[in-house]
Structure formats: structure tokens, C-alpha cells
Amino acid sequence: HVQLVESGGGSMQAGESLKLSCAASGGTTSGLTIREVCMGWFRQAPGKEREGVATIAGSDGSTYYADSVKGRFTISRDNAKNTLYLQMNGLKAEDTAMYYCAAGRPRGRDWRLPHEYRYRGQGTQVTVSS
């Protein structure tokens, strides 16, 4: 059973930085190895739909970002720790949301769609005060 566990959320002031982590464990006999799968970060604010924030490809590590976070957020992974990260700089009040990591999107599918990912975590809350 694959597990994705997010951590690192908190309450911040606008302009501050925060780094989220997503630890992957479990799976089939070969396990879930993050360097081999496409992973992503999503967020959902109250009353809004879940939106894609960033993704990193399993094959070559290429990254893509939502326009709203481009230049401020950075997605990365530590293959040795089987952990995905989201570095968030220059936080804004509109970044307030529950943040989720996801894994297992087939290559070529739309990274912004949550249902394209096979596994999802339970989320970590980020609150930014202006």
C-alpha cells in the first residue's frame, strides 16, 4: 500500500518562505520510487477546486508550474530519501490552502488534473497572513 505523507505546513506572514515535504513509502514489491514516477503538488482553498501547483517528471526531472506560483515556488526531489519537496518563497495570502502531493501520473497526461495521479496524500495546511 503506497503512502504519501506531507509535512511542513504552518502559519506564515506574507513574504516569508516555507518548505513542504512529501515522504513516499510502501507499494508493490519494487516499491514506489519517486525518481521513476511523475509527481505533483496540488492545493485547495476553501470553496475552490483543487488546482495543480507544480509537477516533476519521473523520466528526466523536468518541472512545470502554475502561472500563479512561477518564479516563487520550486519543486524538487531527493531520490535517496524518496521525498518530494515544494519550496515556497514570497508567500502571499492567496497561497493559503491545503497542500497535497500526488504520485503516479502516466507520462503525457495533464499534470494539472488530480485524477491523473494514482496516489495522493492527506495534505498539510498552509496559511499566509497579509
C-alpha positions in Angstrom: 0.0 0.0 0.0 1.6 3.3 -1.1 1.6 6.1 1.3 2.4 9.8 0.7 2.8 11.8 3.9 3.0 15.6 3.6 4.6 17.8 6.3 5.9 21.3 6.8 2.8 23.3 6.6 2.2 26.2 9.0 1.0 29.8 9.5 3.2 32.4 7.9 3.4 36.1 7.1 3.3 37.4 3.6 6.7 37.4 2.1 8.1 34.6 4.1 9.2 31.2 2.9 8.2 27.6 3.7 9.3 24.2 2.5 6.8 21.3 2.3 7.9 17.7 2.2 6.2 14.6 0.9 7.6 11.2 2.0 6.7 8.2 -0.1 6.7 4.7 1.2 5.1 1.3 0.6 3.8 -0.1 -2.7 4.5 -3.2 -4.7 7.5 -5.4 -4.3 9.5 -2.9 -6.1 8.1 0.0 -4.0 7.3 3.5 -5.2 10.5 5.1 -6.3 9.9 8.8 -6.9 12.6 9.1 -9.5 10.6 6.8 -11.7 7.2 8.4 -11.4 5.7 11.8 -12.2 4.7 13.6 -9.0 3.0 16.8 -8.3 1.8 19.3 -5.7 -1.8 20.5 -5.6 -3.6 22.9 -3.3 -7.2 23.5 -2.4 -8.5 26.7 -0.7 -11.9 26.7 1.0 -14.7 27.0 -1.6 -12.4 26.4 -4.5 -11.4 23.5 -6.7 -8.2 21.6 -6.2 -5.5 23.2 -8.5 -2.2 22.0 -9.8 0.7 23.9 -8.3 3.8 22.1 -9.7 4.9 18.8 -11.2 8.2 17.0 -11.7 8.6 14.2 -14.3 9.9 10.9 -13.4 11.9 10.4 -16.6 14.1 13.5 -16.8 13.1 15.6 -13.8 11.6 18.3 -15.9 9.3 20.7 -14.0 6.2 22.7 -14.7 4.4 25.3 -12.6 1.1 27.1 -12.4 1.4 30.7 -13.5 0.4 31.9 -10.1 3.5 30.4 -8.4 6.0 30.5 -11.2 9.2 32.2 -10.0 8.3 31.8 -6.4 7.8 28.0 -5.8 10.3 25.3 -6.7 9.5 21.6 -6.8 12.3 19.1 -6.2 13.0 15.6 -5.0 15.6 13.7 -3.0 15.8 10.3 -4.6 17.8 8.8 -1.8 15.2 9.8 0.8 12.3 9.1 -1.6 10.9 12.5 -0.7 9.3 15.3 -2.8 9.6 18.9 -1.8 8.0 22.2 -2.5 10.0 25.3 -1.6 7.7 28.3 -1.4 9.2 31.8 -1.4 7.5 35.1 -1.3 4.3 33.7 0.1 1.1 35.6 -0.5 -2.3 35.5 1.2 -3.7 33.8 -1.8 -1.4 30.9 -1.3 -3.4 29.9 1.7 -4.7 26.4 1.1 -4.4 22.7 2.0 -1.4 21.4 0.0 -1.4 17.8 -1.3 1.2 15.8 -3.0 0.4 13.2 -5.6 2.2 10.5 -7.5 1.9 8.0 -10.3 0.7 10.2 -13.2 1.2 8.5 -16.6 3.7 10.4 -18.8 1.9 12.7 -21.2 -1.2 13.1 -19.1 -2.3 16.6 -18.0 -0.3 17.3 -14.8 -2.9 19.8 -13.6 -5.6 17.2 -13.2 -5.7 15.5 -9.7 -7.4 12.4 -11.1 -4.5 11.7 -13.4 -2.4 10.7 -10.3 -2.8 7.2 -8.8 -1.7 8.1 -5.3 -2.5 11.2 -3.1 -1.6 12.3 0.4 -3.8 13.7 3.1 -2.5 17.2 2.9 -0.8 19.8 5.0 -2.3 23.3 5.7 -0.5 26.5 4.7 -2.0 29.8 6.0 -0.5 33.1 4.9 -1.5 36.3 6.6 -1.1 39.6 4.8 
